[in-house]
């Protein structure tokens, strides 16, 4: 288990997430990374759903903003996929 060190933007749409993970310009010292979250919340999500124009200019992105310090369990890591 780790705690997210900062607020983290997530998307339910895999294509939107891949767009952010794989930009057209990648520096030599950077590695594109895609995190896959499976959220199981018994009480409430530890963040905010950004699917309303009152909260975001891009409601079609179906974004979730997870709060700083959100507990995350790492189930596996795959490299060079």
Secondary structure as UniProt FT lines:
FT   STRAND          2..3
FT   STRAND          8..11
FT   HELIX           14..21
FT   TURN            28..29
FT   STRAND          47..50
FT   TURN            53..55
FT   HELIX           59..61
FT   STRAND          63..66
FT   TURN            68..69
FT   STRAND          71..72
//
